[in-house]
Amino acid sequence: MPKTFKTIALIGKYKSPEIAEPVLRLAKFLSERGVKVLLDPVTASHVGRNDYVVLPLEEVGRTAQLAIVIGGDGTMLNIARTFAPFDVALVGINQGRLGFLTDLSIGGMFDAIAAILDGKFVEESRMLLQAEVWSAQDKVLDVVAFNDISVNKGAQGSLIELEVRIDGKFVYNLRSDGLIVTSPTGSTAYALSSNGPILHPSLNVIGLVPVCPHTLSNRPIVIGSESEIEIMILKAADARAHFDSHSHHEMKERDKIVVKRCPYSIRLLHPLEHNYYHMLREKLHWSETL
């Protein structure tokens, strides 16, 4: 067994008591392999009384070499953002619906995890995005996102107008429902539903995808990951910035958001037979016939 995986965290979906049974089964399996098992407090509360070490989530990130996330992509997004500074490898077991990030099944988790413990896996690195929100001369928010950062119209429903600059150079004024700045990972999330391109996760690029633009010539574009994107609110009765849909920030006219690549990356582990294109076919139902 690789030396680096002697301490493994098990993290279950938030507010999901049904994860107790697979977590306990997997914890027993790992313990029998000589692995030290860690749980975070929320997962431990679902599991009930147990003999495993329970640590605050950030302390888990400092201690574990591998985290096995049981849930859906939303759970993985949350854990990835939290663990990014600690360089913890992540494995996802899907208990959700689509599962672009959590690609192992509960039914096959023992064979897959055993292979990973034996060093039989492929590792990929995924980039993150980082955003700063500025109001006048004050930075009011600094946040990390795995999938995307977007600026959208609010509940009032009227179009917003944005000024977009890349590396300080003016690109366009955009009248639309919003603009998505996506990582390659996020290209199969909100950006996909807005007709954005699918970006292979190995690419170091950033996508800009308009949401329902008033001018049809405003098309998605893809830029290098070293670029810096600045989005200013020119006109908006109601505007809001969203970060992976896990948090948001109300924005007003002349506020701006600056997006760039985060210095941290995410390490995802997959079985040796992992095939990104097979996953796309399966999740997006390509090649199906009626």
Backbone torsions as a table, in degrees:
resi	resn	phi	psi	omega
1	MET	NA	134.0	179.7
2	PRO	-57.3	136.3	-177.3
3	LYS	-58.3	-31.2	-174.7
4	THR	-69.9	-15.9	-176.0
5	PHE	-108.6	40.7	178.7
6	LYS	-87.6	-15.1	175.0
7	THR	-127.1	117.1	-174.4
8	ILE	-126.0	133.5	176.8
9	ALA	-95.7	141.1	172.6
10	LEU	-112.2	123.2	-175.5
11	ILE	-128.8	122.4	-176.7
12	GLY	-101.6	164.7	179.4
13	LYS	-60.2	135.4	-179.6
14	TYR	-63.6	137.5	179.3
15	LYS	55.6	43.5	-179.3
16	SER	-135.7	84.1	-177.6
17	PRO	-59.9	-23.3	-177.3
18	GLU	-69.0	-8.4	177.7
19	ILE	-78.0	-8.7	-175.9
20	ALA	-57.1	-46.7	-175.6
21	GLU	-64.6	-50.9	177.9
22	PRO	-65.0	-33.5	178.4
23	VAL	-63.6	-46.5	-179.3
24	LEU	-65.4	-39.2	178.3
25	ARG	-64.3	-43.2	-179.3
26	LEU	-69.8	-38.0	177.8
27	ALA	-61.7	-42.1	178.3
28	LYS	-64.2	-42.5	178.9
29	PHE	-60.2	-45.1	-179.2
30	LEU	-67.4	-42.0	179.8
31	SER	-60.9	-38.8	178.6
32	GLU	-67.5	-20.4	176.0
33	ARG	-89.5	4.8	179.0
34	GLY	83.9	17.5	-178.7
35	VAL	-92.9	138.4	171.7
36	LYS	-80.9	125.4	-175.4
37	VAL	-103.3	131.3	175.3
38	LEU	-114.3	145.7	173.6
39	LEU	-126.0	148.7	170.9
40	ASP	-87.8	162.1	-174.9
41	PRO	-58.6	-38.1	-178.4
42	VAL	-67.1	-46.2	177.4
43	THR	-61.6	-42.9	179.8
44	ALA	-61.3	-35.5	179.9
45	SER	-67.0	-30.4	176.6
46	HIS	-77.1	-34.9	-176.0
47	VAL	-73.1	-32.5	-177.2
48	GLY	89.1	-163.9	-175.3
49	ARG	-61.6	131.2	-179.4
50	ASN	-157.3	171.6	-177.7
51	ASP	-104.7	11.7	-177.2
52	TYR	-86.8	155.4	-178.3
53	VAL	-72.2	129.5	179.5
54	VAL	-113.2	124.8	-179.1
55	LEU	-132.1	152.8	172.0
56	PRO	-56.2	152.1	-170.8
57	LEU	-56.4	-44.6	-179.3
58	GLU	-67.0	-33.8	176.9
59	GLU	-68.9	-33.9	173.3
60	VAL	-59.2	-44.1	179.8
61	GLY	-61.8	-35.1	179.1
62	ARG	-74.3	-23.1	-170.4
63	THR	-102.3	-39.8	-173.2
64	ALA	-80.8	149.3	172.0
65	GLN	-95.6	-20.4	-179.2
66	LEU	-144.6	138.5	174.4
67	ALA	-120.8	127.3	175.9
68	ILE	-102.0	117.8	-174.7
69	VAL	-103.2	121.2	-179.5
70	ILE	-108.6	111.9	-177.8
71	GLY	163.8	-142.9	177.2
72	GLY	-113.6	-170.4	-179.1
73	ASP	-64.0	-32.0	178.3
74	GLY	-61.2	-41.1	177.5
75	THR	-64.0	-44.0	179.7
76	MET	-63.0	-41.5	178.9
77	LEU	-58.5	-45.4	-178.3
78	ASN	-63.5	-45.8	-178.5
79	ILE	-68.6	-39.0	-180.0
80	ALA	-60.4	-44.2	178.7
81	ARG	-62.0	-40.1	-177.6
82	THR	-70.9	-40.2	-174.1
83	PHE	-89.5	-8.6	-175.6
84	ALA	-51.5	-43.2	-178.4
85	PRO	-67.6	-14.8	-172.9
86	PHE	-102.2	-0.6	176.4
87	ASP	57.6	43.1	177.9
88	VAL	-88.7	129.8	174.5
89	ALA	-70.5	145.4	-176.4
90	LEU	-123.7	140.7	172.5
91	VAL	-128.1	136.0	-177.8
92	GLY	-112.9	130.2	174.4
93	ILE	-110.9	120.6	-168.5
94	ASN	-80.5	121.4	170.7
95	GLN	-121.4	7.0	-178.6
96	GLY	-100.7	-142.5	-176.1
97	ARG	-106.9	-69.5	-174.9
98	LEU	-76.3	-55.2	176.5
99	GLY	70.3	51.0	174.4
100	PHE	-70.5	-32.0	-178.8
101	LEU	-100.6	-31.8	179.5
102	THR	-98.9	90.7	-167.4
103	ASP	-100.1	-1.4	175.8
104	LEU	-93.9	149.7	177.0
105	SER	-96.1	152.9	176.5
106	ILE	-62.3	-37.8	-179.7
107	GLY	-63.3	-31.9	-178.0
108	GLY	-107.4	15.7	-171.1
109	MET	-69.1	-32.6	-176.5
110	PHE	-67.8	-46.0	178.3
111	ASP	-62.6	-42.1	-177.6
112	ALA	-66.8	-44.3	-179.2
113	ILE	-69.2	-37.5	177.0
114	ALA	-60.1	-41.9	178.8
115	ALA	-64.5	-40.3	179.1
116	ILE	-64.7	-40.7	177.9
117	LEU	-64.2	-28.7	178.4
118	ASP	-85.4	4.9	177.8
119	GLY	86.2	10.6	-178.6
120	LYS	-98.6	86.2	-179.4
121	PHE	-158.2	165.0	170.5
122	VAL	-114.3	143.7	-178.3
123	GLU	-116.4	137.8	175.1
124	GLU	-130.0	152.7	179.1
125	SER	-108.3	131.6	179.6
126	ARG	-117.9	134.2	-179.9
127	MET	-80.6	155.1	176.1
128	LEU	-114.6	163.6	174.5
129	LEU	-111.5	151.3	177.4
130	GLN	-130.8	137.3	-177.7
131	ALA	-129.6	144.5	170.8
132	GLU	-119.2	134.5	175.4
133	VAL	-107.8	127.8	-177.7
134	TRP	-117.6	136.7	173.4
135	SER	-125.2	116.0	-170.4
136	ALA	58.5	-123.1	-179.7
137	GLN	-101.8	10.0	-174.3
138	ASP	-107.8	131.8	171.7
139	LYS	-82.6	118.6	-173.0
140	VAL	-105.6	-11.1	-178.1
141	LEU	-158.2	142.4	175.7
142	ASP	-136.9	117.6	-170.9
143	VAL	-143.6	152.2	178.9
144	VAL	-110.1	142.9	177.2
145	ALA	-134.4	144.5	178.3
146	PHE	-92.1	-44.3	-177.4
147	ASN	-87.5	-64.3	-170.5
148	ASP	-161.4	162.0	172.6
149	ILE	-128.4	128.2	-176.1
150	SER	-133.8	153.3	171.7
151	VAL	-118.6	124.5	-173.0
152	ASN	-135.0	159.5	171.2
153	LYS	-66.4	155.2	-179.6
154	GLY	-96.3	-151.4	-172.6
155	ALA	-69.6	-20.6	-176.6
156	GLN	-71.9	-22.0	169.2
157	GLY	87.9	-6.9	-179.2
158	SER	-83.5	155.5	179.1
159	LEU	-60.3	151.6	171.8
160	ILE	-111.5	157.3	177.6
161	GLU	-117.9	127.7	-175.7
162	LEU	-121.5	144.7	169.1
163	GLU	-103.3	127.4	-176.5
164	VAL	-115.6	127.6	174.7
165	ARG	-126.0	144.0	176.3
166	ILE	-123.6	123.1	-177.4
167	ASP	52.8	38.0	177.3
168	GLY	82.5	-5.9	-177.7
169	LYS	-96.7	132.9	179.4
170	PHE	-64.6	130.7	178.6
171	VAL	-105.5	-58.3	178.0
172	TYR	-169.4	163.8	163.9
173	ASN	-97.4	130.8	-173.9
174	LEU	-117.9	121.7	170.1
175	ARG	-102.9	119.1	-172.5
176	SER	-167.1	-176.6	171.1
177	ASP	-78.7	-15.7	179.4
178	GLY	161.9	-175.5	178.8
179	LEU	-142.1	132.1	178.6
180	ILE	-105.4	129.9	169.8
181	VAL	-106.8	114.7	-169.9
182	THR	-119.3	144.9	167.6
183	SER	-81.5	169.3	173.9
184	PRO	-57.5	-37.9	177.5
185	THR	-61.5	-43.0	-178.3
186	GLY	-75.1	-6.4	-178.5
187	SER	-66.0	-19.0	176.2
188	THR	-99.7	16.6	178.9
189	ALA	-112.5	-123.1	-177.0
190	TYR	-57.0	-39.6	-178.5
191	ALA	-62.4	-36.5	179.8
192	LEU	-63.5	-41.2	-179.9
193	SER	-69.9	-13.8	177.0
194	SER	-104.7	23.0	176.8
195	ASN	67.4	27.7	175.0
196	GLY	-80.2	164.4	-179.5
197	PRO	-76.4	150.3	171.2
198	ILE	-82.5	124.2	-177.5
199	LEU	-107.7	127.3	178.9
200	HIS	-61.4	136.4	-174.3
201	PRO	-63.7	-16.4	178.9
202	SER	-79.0	-11.9	-178.0
203	LEU	-76.5	144.2	173.5
204	ASN	-103.3	77.8	-177.6
205	VAL	-140.6	167.1	176.8
206	ILE	-129.5	134.8	178.6
207	GLY	-103.9	142.7	172.9
208	LEU	-116.9	117.9	-173.3
209	VAL	-125.0	110.3	175.5
210	PRO	-66.5	145.6	177.2
211	VAL	-105.6	112.7	-179.9
212	CYS	47.8	61.3	-179.7
213	PRO	-67.8	145.4	178.9
214	HIS	-68.5	-30.5	177.1
215	THR	-105.3	121.2	-172.7
216	LEU	-67.2	-16.7	179.4
217	SER	-77.9	-9.1	173.6
218	ASN	-75.3	98.1	-173.8
219	ARG	-108.0	160.8	174.7
220	PRO	-61.8	144.7	175.1
221	ILE	-131.6	156.3	179.5
222	VAL	-122.7	131.6	-177.2
223	ILE	-128.2	168.8	179.7
224	GLY	-68.1	153.0	-175.2
225	SER	-72.6	-12.2	179.0
226	GLU	-87.5	-2.4	-179.7
227	SER	-77.6	158.0	176.4
228	GLU	-117.2	127.6	-177.4
229	ILE	-106.3	130.3	177.4
230	GLU	-119.0	125.4	-179.1
231	ILE	-120.9	120.2	179.0
232	MET	-111.8	139.6	175.7
233	ILE	-81.5	113.3	178.2
234	LEU	-89.6	-48.8	179.0
235	LYS	-140.2	128.3	178.3
236	ALA	-167.5	124.8	172.0
237	ALA	-75.1	-25.9	-176.6
238	ASP	-160.2	118.8	-179.3
239	ALA	-140.3	153.3	-176.3
240	ARG	-149.5	139.1	172.8
241	ALA	-97.3	137.9	-179.9
242	HIS	-120.7	143.8	-178.7
243	PHE	-127.0	102.3	-177.2
244	ASP	56.1	16.6	-177.1
245	SER	63.6	9.0	178.7
246	HIS	-93.7	-19.1	177.5
247	SER	-154.0	163.2	179.8
248	HIS	-147.4	167.5	-179.9
249	HIS	-144.5	128.2	178.3
250	GLU	-71.3	135.7	-178.1
251	MET	-124.7	150.9	179.1
252	LYS	-124.8	173.0	-178.0
253	GLU	-58.0	137.8	-178.8
254	ARG	79.1	-5.9	169.5
255	ASP	-68.5	152.3	177.8
256	LYS	-138.7	156.0	177.2
257	ILE	-125.0	132.7	-179.3
258	VAL	-113.8	123.2	-175.6
259	VAL	-118.8	136.3	175.9
260	LYS	-151.2	174.0	178.0
261	ARG	-69.9	136.8	176.4
262	CYS	-74.9	145.2	179.3
263	PRO	-68.3	-18.9	178.3
264	TYR	-91.3	154.5	174.2
265	SER	-126.6	164.6	179.0
266	ILE	-107.7	134.7	176.3
267	ARG	-103.1	114.7	176.9
268	LEU	-107.9	136.7	176.8
269	LEU	-107.5	140.2	179.8
270	HIS	-133.6	159.3	172.3
271	PRO	-61.1	158.6	-178.8
272	LEU	-57.7	-32.6	-177.1
273	GLU	-84.6	6.6	-179.0
274	HIS	-57.1	131.9	-178.3
275	ASN	-135.9	110.7	-175.6
276	TYR	-59.4	-39.6	-176.8
277	TYR	-72.3	-34.6	173.6
278	HIS	-63.0	-41.4	178.7
279	MET	-61.2	-42.7	178.0
280	LEU	-62.2	-43.9	178.8
281	ARG	-59.1	-42.6	-176.8
282	GLU	-70.3	-47.3	-175.0
283	LYS	-73.7	-34.4	-176.4
284	LEU	-99.6	3.3	175.6
285	HIS	58.8	40.4	174.8
286	TRP	-72.6	152.1	175.6
287	SER	68.5	10.5	176.9
288	GLU	-79.9	147.9	175.5
289	THR	-116.4	148.4	-179.8
290	LEU	-78.2	NA	NA
